[in-house]
Amino acid sequence: MSEIRVEVSYFKEQGAVNTKKALEVARKYADEFSIKDIIIASTTGMTAQKSVEYFSPNEFNIVIMTHSYYFTGLNKRQEFPEKVMKDLEEKGFKVFSTTHALGAVSRSYRLSLNQWPPVELMAKYLRQNFCQGIKVCMEIAAMAVDAGLIPDIERDVICVAGTGRGADTVCLIKPMPTGMFDKLRVKMIFAKPI
């Protein structure tokens, strides 16, 4: 039986303080496992802008996944500056904003009626029992497939996400569309907060 050994980075703190290290880890394992599809969650554009130092669109298919428009309410159109989106797209990054796979309409019922539909319960379970970044990595992998941003779902992807702001979680994922979310697999966790 063959064995794969990887070094996992566990962060004592959550959030943005780990962004540089998380991106270094993502790049290291993208090279080691010949992964070409990198999906990065970025709310305000900070993580996306830092990823430019580690990933070139000439070498990788880089998808930056933002929050959906009006995610925080009707008073703010988009948390991710549209000028930064345009700059990244001009560099060859794919920037995509869409409804969260593990939220969507269920989120409105949770917020307005204080009801927890099954999808929201699953998201809560993943956040509480693994970490917010693991939930987001799984979610953005499915969202990128749904949007046609992953050219070959037979290939594994590396997803980078975090807790609140910044990046603190890196996973190797076998992606699937949301309609086949039960078949999506987190194959390796390279970094996460404890």
Sequence and secondary structure as in RCSB ss.txt:
>XXXX:A:sequence
MSEIRVEVSYFKEQGAVNTKKALEVARKYADEFSIKDIIIASTTGMTAQKSVEYFSPNEFNIVIMTHSYYFTGLN
KRQEFPEKVMKDLEEKGFKVFSTTHALGAVSRSYRLSLNQWPPVELMAKYLRQNFCQGIKVCMEIAAMAVDAGLI
PDIERDVICVAGTGRGADTVCLIKPMPTGMFDKLRVKMIFAKPI
>XXXX:A:secstr
        EEESS SGGGHHHHHHHHHHHHHHTT  EEEEE SSSHHHHHHTTT  TTT EEEEEE  TTTT TT
 S SS HHHHHHHHHHT EEEE   TTTHHHHHHHHHH    HHHHHHHHHHHHT HHHHHHHHHHHHHHHTT S
S TTS EEEEE SSSS  EEEEEE   GGGGGG EEEEEEEEE 
